[in-house]
Amino acid sequence: MDQVPVTVLTGYLGAGKTTLLNRILSEPHGKKYAVIVNEFGEVGIDNDLIVGADEEIFEMNNGCICCTVRGDLIRVISGLMKRAHHLDGILIETTGLADPGPVAQTFFVDADVASRSKLDSIVTVVDAKYLRQRLHDSKEAQEQIAFADVILINKTDLVSEGDLKKVTQSIRQINAFAKIVYSERCQVELDQVLGLGRFDLNKILEHEPDFLHVHDEHHAHAVLGECHDHACTHPDHHHDHVHDHTITSVSLTTDQPLDPIRFENWMGDLRANKGNDLLRYKGILALVNSDKRLVVQGVHMMMEGSNQSEWKKDETRKSRLVFIGRNLNKKALHEGFQACAVSS
């Protein structure tokens, strides 16, 4: 059975995610999408696009299907897959104040949903003009960026080039790995936001084998838009004062192979005790006595792992693990990860 790709659209109030959704639905792409909105009370789709409100699933005038969530997301997706034939994709629009985590977790915990559909990408729309203000006063805005696989920086026409660069740096401070797309009024090619497979780490690594690679600690700060070494004179490093957000990225690496039992126990304890703060994590691991890469990724307490391709003979077997979360203890994470390594 072919799995239907699911794209989660999120973004703070007023960022433009409904504009993006309407653009997707009105584009003459010839594809059939289903749309799930969090609640019918919030106008997730412009009223003139909705042709009925009494049923969970109903046809729209452009041939798409729309369903409103009145119960559990699992039930809605399961019912949708049974009643709707040949869908090219499902779009889930969250409310402006929503944490996308529970939506993502749905695809980890329910076997029926996982067999019929797959999470393709979490797309977060942000307002270029007001994002930096939102990052200071809204944990939801920070979480939406942290969870994102794709970030659409919208309303770029309302800010200067310098301010846009600062917005990008602020985003990179939270999420160093999401694909960033720029737009005015959400005018963007749909292949920049749909069908990218960005949630699937295996698929990303096919095209970007160095996706999780951070060259060194100093470079990591530069990637995140901030360098803490104020004696540094590197022309590409930024020394603007950046407020300390509670959500950050931590990248861990080791050249030593990992003991699978130690790693499983460490991650189990971490998820049990800090799971609520672990928004996203992903990694490529080299295990002792194994010629295959282990790819792991997770959301909060939910983690999955799969053996990818074999390590190449001339390839350095280096383990890389990235956390994006709230109040991360970098020292403790580093020590815990290193404790999983097997000394040669």
N, C-alpha and C positions, 0 to 999 in steps of 0.2 A: 504494500500500500504506500503510495506517495504521500509524504508528509507536506501539509500546507504550511508555507512560511507565514509567521506571525510577526508583525511589526508593532511595537508599542510606541505610541506618540505621547510624549510628556513635555512639560514646560510650565513655567510659572504663569500666573494669571496675566493675560495681556501680551504674552510673548509672541503669539501668532500661530499656535498649533491648530486652531480651528481653520485659519486661513490655509495652512498647509494641507489639512485634511480635505477641505473643499477643493483645493487645487488637484489633489490626487483623484478625487471622485469625479471631477468635471473634465479631466484631461481625456482626449480621444485616444486612449491607449488600447482599447479593445479588450481590456482585462476585466475580470469580475472579482470585486473585493467585497468581503463582509466587513462590517464596522460594528464594534462593540464600544459603547460609551459607559462610563461608570454609573451614571444615574440619569434618568430622563429629565429630572428637574433642572439640571444644568444644561444649558443649550450647548451641547457638544457639537451639534451640526446645525447649520443655519436652518431656520424653520421652513424656508421654502424648498429645502431638499427633502424634508420628511413628508411622506405621503400618508402615514398612519401611525397611530400610537398605541393601539390596543393589542397588538401581537408582538411577540419577541422578535420575530423575523418577518420582514416585509420588503417587497420590491421597491426600489427607488426608480425615479424617472430616467436615470442614466444606465439602468440595467444592473446596478450594484444592489447588494442586500444590506440592510441595516438591522441590527438588533440591539435592544437596550437591555442592560443588565438589571434584572430585578431580583436576582438571587446570586447563587454562587457562580463564579467565573467558570469553574470546571463544568458545571451543569450546562451553562450556556454554550460553551465551546463544543461539548459532546453533542448537544441537541442540534447545534448548527451544522456539524459535520454529517449528521445523519440525514438532515432535511435538505441541505443545500448541496447540489452536485457541481462538480468541476469549479471549484474556487481557485483563483490564482493567488489569493492571499487573504489574510485577516488583519485588520487594523484595529488596535485597541487604543482608544483615547482615554487617558486618565484625566481626572480633574486637575485644576491648576495647583492645588495644594497637596497632591497625592505623592506618596512614596512609591516608586515603581517596583520596589522589592517584592511585595507579595504577588504581583502579577508575574514577575520573572520566576518566582518559586513554584508557581503552578506547573511549570513545564519540567520541574524536577520531581514532583511528588505524586503526580497522577499518571499511571501507566496508560490509561485510555487516551488522555489528552496527548501524551508524549508519542504514542503510536500513530496518531492521526495528524499531529501538527508539530511544528518545531519553531522555537523562538529564533527569529532571524536577526533582529537588531532592536535595541532600545534607542529611539531617536528623541533627543531633547532639543526643543526650540527655546532659544534665549533671546532677550531683548538687548540689543547692543547698547542702547542708550541707558537703560536702568539696571543692567545685570550687576555691576559692581556694588550698587546700593543694595540690591536684593541679597547679595552674598553676605552683607554685613548684618541684615536684619531678618533673614529667613533661612532656617535650617533646611526647609523643603527645597529651596533653590539650590543649595549646596548638594543635597542628596540627589536631585534630578541630574546634576552634572556628574556626580560620582558614579551613578549607575549607567551612564550613557555609553553606547558604542559609537553613536554618531551625534555630533552637536551642530545644530543649524543656528549660526549666529545671524539673526534676522534684524531688519531695520538698520542695515549698515549705512544707509543714506542719511541717517540722523546724527551720525557722529563723525568726528575728524579721523584722519588716518592714524594719528598718534593715540587717540582714545581707543580706537579699534585694536591697536596693538596691545594696549593695557588690558582690554577685555580678554583678549586671547591669552595673555600671560596669566591673568587671574584664573581662567579655565584650566590652563596647564598646571597651575599650582595644585589643583584638586585632582585632575584626571589627565595624566600625561600621554594616554594611549588612544583616546577616542579620535575618530576621524572628524575634522572640522570643515564645515561647509559655510560659505558666506552668502547672504541673500538680501534682497530688498523685496518686501511684501511676499516673502516665501516663493519668489520666482526662481525656481531651481529645477534642473533636470531631474526627473524622478529616479533615474538610475544612480543618482548621488545619495539617495535616502532609502530606496527600496531594493530588496533582493541582494543585499550586500553580504549576508552571512557573517556579520561582524560579531555576533554573539558566539558563533561556533569557532573556538580557538583553532581547531584543526584546519578549518577552511582558511582562516587568516594566515596561518603559518605556511600554507601551500604557496601563497603569493608574497608573503612578507616573512621570510624565515627569521629575520632579526627583530620581529615585532616587540619582543619583551626585552631586548638588549639595551642595557644602560652601560655606557662605556666605563664610567667611574663615578665616584661620589660627587666630584666637582661638576662633571658634565650633567649629572642628574639635576642639580639645582638650576643649571642653565636651561635644561629642558622644561623645568617647571616654572620658568620665568623669573627665577630669583636665585641670587648667589649670596650666601651668608658670609663669604670671605670679602670683607670690605677693603682689604688691601689689594684685591684682585684688580688687574687692569685689562682683563680680556675684553676686546671690543664687543663681543657678542653676549657678554654677561650683563644682566640688568641689576642695578643696585637701588631701584626705587623702593621705598618703604612699602612693604606688603603686610597687611594685618594678618595675624595668626588665625587661620580658620580651624575649626575643629576637625574638618575632613581633610585628609592628606593622603598622599601616596607613599608607600614604602616598597623599595625594590631590593630583593635579596638574591645573592648569587654565591655559588661555591663550585670549585673545580673538583671537589671530592665527591665520589658517588654516595648516594643516600641509602640508608638502611630503610627498607619499606615499612618494617614494623615500627621503628622509631618515628618515622614520618607520619604514619597513620595515627599513632597514639598522640603525637604532638598536635596534629590538626584536629583530632577528636576533642582533646581538651580545650583547644583554642575556640573551636566552634561552640562547645558546650558553655564556656565561661564568657566568651566575648562575641558570640554569634550576632547579637543585635548590632554591634558596632562594625562588623565586617560586611561592608556593603557589596563589594565585588572583589574577587581574587582569582588569579589565573596563573598558571605556571607550566614550564616544560622541565621535566625532571629526568636526571640520569640515575638509575637505580643500580645498586651493586648486583653483579652477576646477571645483568639484563642488557641485551643489545638493542632494545627498543626504547624510544622516548615514551615517557608517561606524561600525558597532557591532563592537567587538572584545572577545573574552574568551579566557582561556586558563588552563591548569593546567600548571605547570612549563614544559617546553619546547614544549608543544603549544598553538598559538594558531589561532583561526579568526576570520574577519571577514565581515561581510555588510552590504550597503547597505540601510538601513532606509528610512523615509519621507523625503520631501523636507523641507528646512527651510522653515518658514513665513515668509512675506514680512516679518512684523513681529517675527520671532524673532531674538534675539541668537545668532549662530553662535559658540558657545563650545565648545572641546574640553575634555573631562574624562576623566581616566584615573586609576584607583585600583589600587594594588598592595597585596596582603596577603602578607607574606612574612617571612623570617627574616634578621636582620641587614641590613635595608635601609639603603642609604646615601641619605638623603633629599636631600642637597645634590647628589650626582651624578645622581640620578634627575631632579631639578628642572632641572638644567643640560642634561641630555641631551634632555629633553622640549622645553625652550625652544629648543634648537638645531634642532629639527624645524620650528619656526614660520617662516613667510615674512613678513618685515616689509612693511607696507603702504607 
